[in-house]
Amino acid sequence: MQPSTKQLNLLDPTIPARSIIWFLAWPTIVEQILQVTVTYVDSAMVGSLGAEATAAISINNSMIWLVNGWMNAIAIGFSVLMARNIGAGNTVRAKQVVKQSLLASLWYGAFLTALLSVVGLYLPTWLGAAENVRPLAKDYMKFIAIGYIPNLLMIVIGGILRSSGDSRTPLYLNTFNNLLNILLNLFFIFPVVKVGSLSLKGLGMGVGGASLATTLSCTFTAVLLLLSLFRNDRLIKLEIKDWKFDRQIHAQALKLGIPVALERSTLSFGQIVLTKMVSTLGTAALAAHYLANTAESITYLPPSGISTAATTLVAQSLGKGDTTLAKKFADNCVVAGTILMSTMGFFMFLFAPQLMGIFTSDQTVVHLGAKILRIEAFAEPAFGLSLLVFGVLRGAGDMKGPFTISLAGMWLLRLPLAWVLLRTTHLGLQGIWIAMMSDLILRGIISYFRYRGGSWQKAWK
């Protein structure tokens, strides 16, 4: 029997584990490919404006990663809690979790908008951006900040739908989001848009136009995702009544989400420190660092989709009380995801110059970016393993594992080694990426032993 319906019973014993994993994973993988494609297009459009424009996005990127990490932590906390209740057969409670997640999105989204509107004014100076880059960087962050309520709603609702067994609705609506983003980019970034022989007038906002296009497309998509929760065929169909604050649900979701937020904060603050180091190497190095990170993100897609499936399947299986099924799903996900990540790393090594050439015609940036991508390629198998194990651990409720592993890799290895190599060698940006590679390999090794130990199966209790 093959899964064919959108609201599949993920714990149906008559369906092979690999079929269920693929049913959940492929829409997420395609969705992420679309998102990365838009990031590629976005970076290429901005890159066409020059290295200063690319550096303006790069200087903000670590802070944006930090905030995105917080938003994903909120989504994971509520999604895992909801999946736990679905696995236990308590759909009434699952619906209440969804309602509370939407209320939380409004509060936290408003807080993030206020926070980043202020921080964005000072961040470029704090991180040592060149004088000519700072105004562009402030302009970019200004429009990103005002979109955090719809952005958070998108992330939370997408996570809720995937954890309930519907990974296709987020795919369809995020496809719309990505296409709309590209279209708005054209008219917001450039003063003139050529369509065949026609020349249409654009807003010519440059870097700020790219962030405004992102915010507007997120807003439209968030509204559509919200409306989808009220459909009659939805397992977690919502109703207008009974939206009171539930302290217990928020406490449970926070207990699950706070370690994830700490993990993401650990990584993102580390990235901010790393960006500060990179900025001392000049605008070309900063642009190469940002674009290489963007190019590398394509390798995450298959394992990230499978990791998301692992979180959902392990959470529902353990919610049902079936540790054998949870282990079966986990083993399949870890093996498949690691193999896919390794394959993607191999192709990244081969085609590093071509990947960098997508984003910029600056040959200095392309040459440097290709070198650091090839360094990172050696870490991809270990990185893939850690991504998959983290997905399993989160589904099991072992949120502290990813946090402690990330803390050790970033702050005990990556940053100290990057500082040493920067100060004592002439490797420059390559030295920083050697430190990144070492961190990812360490994470993979620790993750392997954490997973093999099996204690995650009892973390649920």
Disulfide bonds with the S-S distance in Angstrom:
none
